[in-house]
Amino acid sequence: MAEHASVFYVPWWLRFSHVQTVVPHLDRRRQDVVTEHIRHELADGDFVDVYWLNRTRPGPLFILLPGMQGTQDSTYVRSMLSELSLRGLRAAVLCHRGGAVPNRRAPFYHAGFTDHLAWLVRFVREQEPHTPLYGVGFSLGGSMLIRYLAETGHASHLSAAAAVSLTFSLGSTARRACEGINQLYQLRVLNSYKRVARLKAHLPEFASRVGTLNGMRSIQAFDEVFTAPLHGFKDAEDYYERCSSQQFLPGIEVPFLVLNAEDDPLVARDTLPDARALREHVRLELTPHGGHLGFMYQRSSGLGYYPPARLISFFLQEPSEAHESLSQDVVGHALLALEAGDARGRADEHAGAARPAQ
């Protein structure tokens, strides 16, 4: 069985949000996980790529939704697949329509796009009526997952779900992406968007807009020109307002875990939901460190990625959860930092996932 981080220990050099955010992408270790790629044809003439882990094995299925322009090869996805593989568990990575690979039609994915997730859930449920299904969304994938849960309520067919590095306000995150070093993260994702858009220039909807790409400097500008008009939104702000995650939290009817870092450079503290107002089955856990999709920690065998073991323990209800080894002082500090909006938050070297309130 894979090593489970009973304590989320962060070395001093990892106690910086941007280091946490960047280091996983610099990790040259390749998780040796074999997946089966199947391109599924859809009724609307488009397709969806799914990467299956242990597809034909019995047992629960973990549905993984990558973040913005993320793929099955994203570090956080590979780490999750590796942990699941070591435990003999199953997974399906749902690649976003028109993400890293251009799709056939003009519409592509966005934070409120739930069609593919709904299709995959139906697809699996028809073949395996009694298989427990768990959903995991990373960043923008978490926004999709939350909206799906709110739209379907008790009919979601998911036994439980979780989101990692969730952005509660798309507008706030879009503005923060234009600040300081965050612009480097934005540029990386924006360049990927531009590449795919140019590959779809043969479509009339893209041909008329491709000329704007050269001068485009922000994801918000891309959303204004492409995402919003191609998906029925008035403009980027309308898209952000209608698809931001926070408004969908009250509609979730299954156990739901949100794992975020207090120092996430793309998530403003004032956008975090009031943990005391969450429904009893919705759980917000904050770590003092972790950045955006980082959560790197120190273990005896080297650096590890915290979310996989924590998420699996949440879904399978394992008795030894990482956060339960924390002292009340550490948990209490994270609680006070959240409630008081203390952006400084004392850096404790033994910092696990805090449990603000249920």
C-alpha positions as CSV (number, residue, x, y, z in Angstrom):
1,M,0.0,0.0,0.0
2,A,1.2,3.5,-0.8
3,E,2.6,5.7,2.0
4,H,-0.1,7.7,3.7
5,A,0.9,11.1,5.0
6,S,-0.3,11.0,8.6
7,V,1.2,14.5,9.0
8,F,1.4,17.0,6.2
9,Y,5.0,18.2,7.0
10,V,6.2,21.1,4.9
11,P,9.9,21.9,4.9
12,W,10.8,25.6,5.2
13,W,11.7,25.9,1.5
14,L,8.2,24.7,0.6
15,R,6.4,27.2,2.8
16,F,5.9,29.7,-0.1
17,S,2.8,29.6,-2.2
18,H,4.5,30.0,-5.6
19,V,7.1,27.3,-4.7
20,Q,4.3,24.9,-3.9
21,T,2.5,25.8,-7.1
22,V,5.6,25.5,-9.4
23,V,7.6,22.6,-7.9
24,P,5.2,19.8,-9.0
25,H,5.6,20.9,-12.6
26,L,9.4,20.7,-12.2
27,D,9.3,17.2,-10.8
28,R,11.0,15.0,-13.4
29,R,9.8,11.7,-11.8
30,R,7.2,10.0,-14.1
31,Q,4.5,8.1,-12.3
32,D,4.5,4.7,-13.9
33,V,0.8,4.2,-14.5
34,V,-0.6,2.4,-17.5
35,T,-4.0,3.7,-18.7
36,E,-6.2,2.7,-21.5
37,H,-7.2,5.5,-23.9
38,I,-10.6,5.2,-25.4
39,R,-12.2,7.8,-27.7
40,H,-15.9,7.7,-27.2
41,E,-18.1,9.0,-30.0
42,L,-21.1,11.1,-28.9
43,A,-24.5,11.6,-30.3
44,D,-23.8,15.3,-31.3
45,G,-21.0,14.3,-33.6
46,D,-18.2,15.2,-31.3
47,F,-16.1,12.9,-29.1
48,V,-14.7,12.6,-25.6
49,D,-11.4,11.1,-24.6
50,V,-11.3,9.0,-21.4
51,Y,-8.2,7.4,-19.9
52,W,-9.2,4.4,-17.9
53,L,-7.2,2.8,-15.1
54,N,-8.1,-0.8,-14.3
55,R,-11.2,-0.4,-16.4
56,T,-12.5,-4.0,-16.2
57,R,-11.8,-4.6,-12.6
58,P,-14.6,-4.7,-10.0
59,G,-14.9,-2.1,-7.3
60,P,-15.6,1.7,-7.1
61,L,-14.7,4.0,-9.9
62,F,-13.0,7.4,-9.4
63,I,-13.9,9.9,-12.0
64,L,-11.1,12.6,-12.4
65,L,-11.7,16.0,-13.9
66,P,-8.5,17.9,-14.6
67,G,-8.1,21.7,-14.2
68,M,-7.9,24.3,-16.9
69,Q,-6.1,22.9,-20.0
70,G,-5.1,19.9,-17.8
71,T,-4.8,16.4,-19.2
72,Q,-4.2,12.8,-18.1
73,D,-0.5,13.7,-17.9
74,S,-0.9,16.6,-15.5
75,T,1.2,16.0,-12.4
76,Y,-1.7,16.1,-10.0
77,V,-3.7,13.7,-12.1
78,R,-0.7,11.3,-12.5
79,S,-0.1,11.4,-8.8
80,M,-3.8,10.5,-8.1
81,L,-3.7,7.7,-10.7
82,S,-0.4,6.3,-9.2
83,E,-2.0,6.1,-5.7
84,L,-5.1,4.5,-7.0
85,S,-3.1,2.0,-9.0
86,L,-1.0,1.0,-6.0
87,R,-4.2,0.2,-4.2
88,G,-5.7,-1.7,-7.1
89,L,-8.4,0.8,-7.6
90,R,-10.1,2.0,-10.8
91,A,-10.3,5.5,-12.3
92,A,-11.5,7.3,-15.4
93,V,-9.8,10.6,-16.4
94,L,-12.4,12.7,-18.3
95,C,-10.5,14.9,-20.7
96,H,-12.2,18.2,-21.4
97,R,-13.8,18.9,-24.8
98,G,-11.5,21.1,-26.8
99,G,-8.9,21.2,-24.1
100,A,-5.4,20.1,-25.1
101,V,-6.9,18.2,-28.1
102,P,-9.1,20.2,-30.4
103,N,-12.7,18.8,-30.7
104,R,-14.8,18.8,-33.9
105,R,-17.4,21.4,-33.0
106,A,-17.1,25.0,-32.0
107,P,-18.3,24.7,-28.4
108,F,-15.7,23.5,-26.0
109,Y,-15.4,23.1,-22.2
110,H,-15.8,25.8,-19.6
111,A,-16.4,26.0,-15.8
112,G,-20.2,25.3,-16.2
113,F,-19.9,22.6,-18.8
114,T,-21.3,19.4,-17.3
115,D,-22.5,17.5,-20.4
116,H,-19.5,15.2,-20.6
117,L,-19.6,14.3,-16.9
118,A,-23.3,13.6,-17.1
119,W,-22.6,11.4,-20.2
120,L,-19.8,9.4,-18.4
121,V,-21.9,8.8,-15.3
122,R,-24.8,7.5,-17.4
123,F,-22.4,5.4,-19.5
124,V,-20.9,3.7,-16.5
125,R,-24.2,3.4,-14.6
126,E,-25.9,1.6,-17.6
127,Q,-23.1,-1.0,-17.6
128,E,-22.5,-1.2,-13.8
129,P,-25.8,-0.3,-12.0
130,H,-24.3,-0.9,-8.5
131,T,-20.8,0.4,-8.8
132,P,-20.0,3.2,-6.3
133,L,-18.9,6.3,-8.3
134,Y,-16.7,9.0,-6.8
135,G,-16.0,12.4,-8.5
136,V,-12.8,14.4,-8.1
137,G,-12.4,17.8,-9.7
138,F,-9.1,19.8,-9.7
139,S,-9.4,23.6,-9.9
140,L,-11.8,24.3,-12.9
141,G,-12.7,20.6,-12.9
142,G,-14.0,21.2,-9.4
143,S,-16.2,24.0,-10.7
144,M,-17.7,21.6,-13.2
145,L,-18.2,18.9,-10.6
146,I,-20.0,21.2,-8.2
147,R,-22.4,22.5,-10.8
148,Y,-23.2,19.0,-11.9
149,L,-24.0,18.0,-8.3
150,A,-26.2,21.0,-7.8
151,E,-28.0,20.4,-11.1
152,T,-28.7,16.7,-10.4
153,G,-29.2,16.8,-6.7
154,H,-30.1,13.3,-5.4
155,A,-30.0,11.9,-8.9
156,S,-26.2,12.6,-9.4
157,H,-25.4,8.8,-9.1
158,L,-22.2,9.9,-7.3
159,S,-21.7,8.4,-3.8
160,A,-19.4,11.2,-2.8
161,A,-17.2,13.9,-4.4
162,A,-14.3,16.2,-3.8
163,A,-12.6,19.3,-5.2
164,V,-8.9,20.3,-4.9
165,S,-7.8,24.0,-5.2
166,L,-11.3,25.1,-6.0
167,T,-11.8,28.6,-7.2
168,F,-15.0,29.9,-5.6
169,S,-15.2,33.1,-7.7
170,L,-14.1,32.9,-11.3
171,G,-14.1,36.7,-11.6
172,S,-11.8,37.1,-8.6
173,T,-9.5,34.4,-9.9
174,A,-9.3,36.0,-13.4
175,R,-8.3,39.3,-11.8
176,R,-5.7,37.7,-9.6
177,A,-4.2,35.8,-12.6
178,C,-3.2,39.3,-13.9
179,E,-1.2,40.1,-10.8
180,G,2.5,39.7,-10.2
181,I,4.0,36.2,-10.8
182,N,0.5,34.8,-11.3
183,Q,0.8,36.2,-14.9
184,L,3.3,33.4,-15.6
185,Y,0.7,30.7,-14.7
186,Q,-1.8,32.6,-16.8
187,L,0.5,32.8,-19.8
188,R,1.2,29.0,-19.7
189,V,-2.5,28.2,-19.8
190,L,-3.3,31.0,-22.3
191,N,-0.7,29.8,-24.8
192,S,-2.4,26.4,-24.6
193,Y,-5.8,27.9,-25.3
194,K,-4.3,29.9,-28.2
195,R,-2.7,26.8,-29.8
196,V,-6.0,24.9,-29.7
197,A,-8.0,27.9,-31.0
198,R,-5.6,28.2,-34.0
199,L,-6.0,24.5,-34.8
200,K,-9.8,25.1,-35.0
201,A,-9.5,28.1,-37.4
202,H,-11.2,26.1,-40.1
203,L,-14.5,26.5,-38.2
204,P,-16.4,29.7,-39.0
205,E,-16.8,30.6,-35.3
206,F,-13.1,30.5,-34.8
207,A,-12.0,31.9,-38.2
208,S,-13.7,35.2,-37.4
209,R,-11.9,35.4,-34.0
210,V,-8.4,34.0,-34.6
211,G,-7.1,37.4,-35.5
212,T,-7.5,38.6,-31.9
213,L,-5.2,36.0,-30.5
214,N,-1.9,37.7,-31.2
215,G,-2.7,40.7,-29.0
216,M,-4.4,38.6,-26.3
217,R,-2.7,38.9,-22.9
218,S,-5.2,37.3,-20.4
219,I,-7.5,34.4,-19.9
220,Q,-10.3,36.9,-19.3
221,A,-9.7,38.4,-22.7
222,F,-10.0,34.8,-24.2
223,D,-13.2,34.3,-22.3
224,E,-14.6,37.5,-23.6
225,V,-13.9,36.7,-27.2
226,F,-14.3,32.9,-27.3
227,T,-15.8,31.3,-24.2
228,A,-18.6,33.6,-23.5
229,P,-20.1,34.1,-27.0
230,L,-19.7,30.5,-28.0
231,H,-21.6,29.2,-25.0
232,G,-24.5,31.6,-24.6
233,F,-23.1,34.1,-22.1
234,K,-23.3,37.9,-22.6
235,D,-19.7,38.5,-21.8
236,A,-16.9,37.2,-19.6
237,E,-18.4,38.7,-16.4
238,D,-21.7,37.1,-17.1
239,Y,-19.9,33.8,-17.6
240,Y,-18.0,34.2,-14.3
241,E,-21.1,35.2,-12.4
242,R,-23.3,32.3,-13.6
243,C,-20.6,29.6,-13.3
244,S,-18.7,30.5,-10.1
245,S,-18.7,27.6,-7.6
246,Q,-19.8,29.2,-4.4
247,Q,-23.5,29.6,-5.5
248,F,-23.8,25.8,-6.1
249,L,-22.5,24.6,-2.7
250,P,-26.0,24.6,-1.1
251,G,-27.4,22.3,-3.8
252,I,-24.9,19.5,-3.1
253,E,-26.7,16.4,-1.7
254,V,-23.8,14.0,-1.3
255,P,-20.7,14.0,1.0
256,F,-18.4,16.6,-0.5
257,L,-14.8,17.5,0.5
258,V,-13.1,20.8,-0.6
259,L,-9.3,20.7,-0.1
260,N,-7.7,24.1,-0.5
261,A,-4.6,25.9,0.7
262,E,-4.8,29.1,2.6
263,D,-1.9,30.5,0.5
264,D,-3.4,29.6,-2.9
265,P,-2.2,32.5,-5.1
266,L,-5.3,32.3,-7.3
267,V,-8.0,32.1,-4.6
268,A,-8.6,35.3,-2.5
269,R,-9.4,34.7,1.1
270,D,-12.5,36.8,0.9
271,T,-14.0,34.4,-1.6
272,L,-13.8,31.4,0.7
273,P,-17.2,30.3,1.9
274,D,-18.1,30.6,5.6
275,A,-17.4,27.1,6.9
276,R,-20.1,27.6,9.6
277,A,-22.8,28.1,6.9
278,L,-22.0,24.9,4.9
279,R,-24.3,22.0,5.0
280,E,-23.2,19.2,7.4
281,H,-22.1,16.9,4.6
282,V,-20.0,19.6,2.9
283,R,-16.5,19.8,4.4
284,L,-14.0,22.5,3.8
285,E,-10.4,21.6,4.7
286,L,-7.6,24.2,4.6
287,T,-3.9,23.7,4.8
288,P,-1.7,26.7,5.7
289,H,0.6,25.8,2.7
290,G,0.0,24.2,-0.6
291,G,-0.4,26.9,-3.2
292,H,-2.6,26.1,-6.2
293,L,-2.6,22.3,-7.0
294,G,0.7,22.0,-5.1
295,F,0.4,20.4,-1.6
296,M,3.9,19.0,-1.7
297,Y,5.1,17.6,1.6
298,Q,8.2,15.9,3.1
299,R,8.2,12.1,3.7
300,S,10.9,9.6,4.4
301,S,11.3,8.6,0.8
302,G,11.3,12.2,-0.5
303,L,8.7,14.7,-1.6
304,G,5.1,13.5,-1.8
305,Y,1.8,14.9,-3.1
306,Y,-0.7,15.2,-0.3
307,P,-4.2,15.1,-1.9
308,P,-4.3,11.5,-3.3
309,A,-4.0,9.7,0.1
310,R,-6.3,12.3,1.7
311,L,-9.0,12.0,-0.9
312,I,-8.9,8.2,-0.9
313,S,-9.2,8.1,2.9
314,F,-12.2,10.5,2.6
315,F,-14.0,8.4,-0.1
316,L,-13.2,5.0,1.5
317,Q,-13.8,6.3,5.0
318,E,-10.5,4.9,6.2
319,P,-10.1,5.1,10.0
320,S,-6.8,6.9,10.1
321,E,-7.4,10.2,8.3
322,A,-4.4,12.6,8.0
323,H,-6.0,15.5,9.7
324,E,-7.0,13.5,12.8
325,S,-3.4,13.4,14.0
326,L,-3.2,17.1,14.4
327,S,-3.2,18.8,17.7
328,Q,-6.2,21.1,18.5
329,D,-3.8,24.0,18.5
330,V,-3.0,23.6,14.8
331,V,-6.7,23.0,13.9
332,G,-7.7,25.9,16.0
333,H,-5.2,28.2,14.4
334,A,-6.4,27.4,10.9
335,L,-10.0,28.0,12.1
336,L,-9.2,31.4,13.5
337,A,-7.2,32.4,10.4
338,L,-10.2,31.5,8.2
339,E,-12.8,33.3,10.3
340,A,-10.7,36.4,11.0
341,G,-9.4,36.6,7.4
342,D,-5.9,36.7,8.8
343,A,-3.9,36.7,5.6
344,R,-0.6,36.3,7.5
345,G,-1.6,33.0,9.2
346,R,1.3,31.7,11.4
347,A,3.3,29.1,9.5
348,D,3.3,25.9,11.5
349,E,5.8,23.3,10.3
350,H,3.4,20.5,11.0
351,A,0.3,21.6,9.2
352,G,-2.4,19.2,8.1
353,A,-5.8,19.7,6.6
354,A,-7.8,21.8,9.0
355,R,-11.5,21.1,9.6
356,P,-13.1,24.5,10.1
357,A,-16.6,23.6,10.8
358,Q,-19.4,21.1,10.0
